[in-house]
Amino acid sequence: MNTYLFLGNLGATEIILIALVVLLFFGGKKIPELMKGLGKGVKSFKDGVNGIEKDIKGEEKDSSEKSEE
């Protein structure tokens, strides 16, 4: 089993305790809004990465076409 340095050995009890503390801090109504915002952020990040990859591939294609002429 992989153990991550920053997490240590978290068991089910610790995870439940952390979830309860988060629920107390933010409340039941705010958590779905936070997750929705997090999901939009991740989607935006992935779209940006895909856009950069397309730009790089397009530049490689353009440079190979120019070298053939």
C-alpha positions as CSV (number, residue, x, y, z in Angstrom):
1,M,0.0,0.0,0.0
2,N,1.3,3.4,-0.9
3,T,1.6,5.9,1.8
4,Y,1.9,9.6,0.9
5,L,4.3,11.7,3.0
6,F,1.8,14.5,3.5
7,L,-1.1,12.2,4.4
8,G,0.6,9.7,6.7
9,N,-1.6,6.8,7.7
10,L,-5.2,8.1,7.5
11,G,-7.8,5.6,8.5
12,A,-11.5,5.6,8.1
13,T,-12.0,7.3,11.5
14,E,-9.7,10.2,10.7
15,I,-11.4,10.7,7.3
16,I,-14.8,10.8,8.9
17,L,-13.6,13.2,11.5
18,I,-12.1,15.5,8.8
19,A,-15.4,15.4,6.8
20,L,-17.4,16.3,10.0
21,V,-15.1,19.3,10.7
22,V,-15.5,20.5,7.1
23,L,-19.3,20.1,7.4
24,L,-19.2,22.2,10.6
25,F,-17.1,24.9,9.0
26,F,-19.0,25.3,5.7
27,G,-22.4,23.9,6.4
28,G,-24.5,21.5,4.3
29,K,-25.6,24.1,1.8
30,K,-22.1,25.5,0.9
31,I,-20.4,22.1,0.3
32,P,-22.2,21.4,-3.1
33,E,-21.4,25.0,-4.2
34,L,-17.8,24.5,-3.3
35,M,-17.6,21.2,-5.2
36,K,-19.3,22.7,-8.2
37,G,-16.7,25.5,-8.3
38,L,-13.9,23.0,-7.9
39,G,-15.3,20.9,-10.8
40,K,-15.5,24.0,-13.0
41,G,-11.9,24.9,-12.1
42,V,-10.7,21.4,-13.0
43,K,-12.6,21.4,-16.3
44,S,-11.2,24.9,-17.1
45,F,-7.7,23.7,-16.3
46,K,-8.1,20.6,-18.5
47,D,-9.4,22.7,-21.4
48,G,-6.4,25.0,-21.1
49,V,-4.0,22.1,-21.1
50,N,-5.7,20.6,-24.2
51,G,-5.6,23.9,-25.9
52,I,-1.9,24.3,-25.3
53,E,-1.3,20.7,-26.6
54,K,-3.3,21.5,-29.8
55,D,-1.2,24.7,-30.3
56,I,2.0,22.8,-29.9
57,K,0.9,20.1,-32.3
58,G,-0.2,22.8,-34.8
59,E,3.1,24.6,-34.6
60,E,4.9,21.3,-35.2
61,K,2.7,20.6,-38.2
62,D,3.3,24.1,-39.6
63,S,7.0,23.9,-39.2
64,S,7.1,20.5,-41.0
65,E,5.0,21.8,-43.9
66,K,7.3,24.8,-44.3
67,S,10.4,22.6,-44.3
68,E,8.9,20.5,-47.1
69,E,8.5,23.6,-49.4
